[in-house]
Amino acid sequence: MKNSKTLPLIKDLYSNGIKIATICHSPLILAKAGLITGEKITGHPSIANELARYNVELAEDSFIVNKRIISGKTHYQMHEFLPQLLKIIKQG
């Protein structure tokens, strides 16, 4: 990771109750931060092996809501991901 402040920032946001949206390859950041260990998440199929090293299951779903993390598979599923994300944001 090029910016050493990224993981501490993500951990801080999550520990303060902030919802986090992730799509495509960005679940790797959450895995490296230790926020999705033992969880099921979606993202780009090419990250499956690396996520498995962090004990994270990569699902085939277009999107998954898991605690305070909303994950989307790829930009090709944005038409499914964005309406769900907006709904969650509106709920607060």
N, C-alpha and C positions, 0 to 999 in steps of 0.2 A: 504494500500500500504506500503510495507516494506521500500522502499527507499524514503525519503522525497524530494529528488532532482528530482525525475522522472517527476512529473507534471510541475514544473517550467521549466525543460529542454524541454519538449514537447511543452509547450506554447511558449517558446523562439524560438525554431526551426520554428514553424508555423508562428509566427509573423514576422520572418525574411525571409519568402517566401519559405521555404524549403518544398518540397513535402514529405508526410508521407505515408508509406505503412503499412497496418494493416491486420491481418488475424486471424481467429478463435476467441479467447477470447479477444484479445488486443484492439478491439474497446472500451472496457470498460475504458481503460486508457484515450482515447480521449474524451469520454463522461464525465469522472470525471474532465478532464481539461477544459471542457466547449467548446470544439472545434467543436462538431457535434450536438449541440442542434438544434432541428427542422429539422434535416437532415435525409435522407434515406441512410442507410449504410448496408453492409452485414457482416456477421460473423456467428459464431456457433449458431445454434438455441437455445441452452440452455441459452443464455444471453439476450433473447428477453425481459423478464420481467424487468430485471435490466436496460436495455437500455431505456425501456419505462418510467422508473422513471426519466430519464434525458431528456425526450421528444425527443427520437431518435427512428425512425422507422427502424426495422430490416427487410430487404428485403430477398427474396429467391434467388436472383441472385448469380451466382458464383463469380462475381466481379462487383464492381461499382467504377467509377471515379467521384468524387464529389469535385469540386474545386481543392484543392491540396492534397486531401486524396484519396488514392487508397485502396479499401478494398476488401478482399477475404473471402469467406465463411469458408472453412476448408482446411486442407492439402490434402483432397481427390480431391479438384479442382485445385491443383497446376498447372496441365497441361493447365488450362485455365487462371489462374491468372498470372503466371510468364511471358508468352509471352506479355500480356497486360502491365505488369509492366515494362518490358524491353523496350517496344515501347515508353512508356511515359518517361522513363529515357533518352532514345536516343533523344527525342524531346527537352529535356532541360527544 
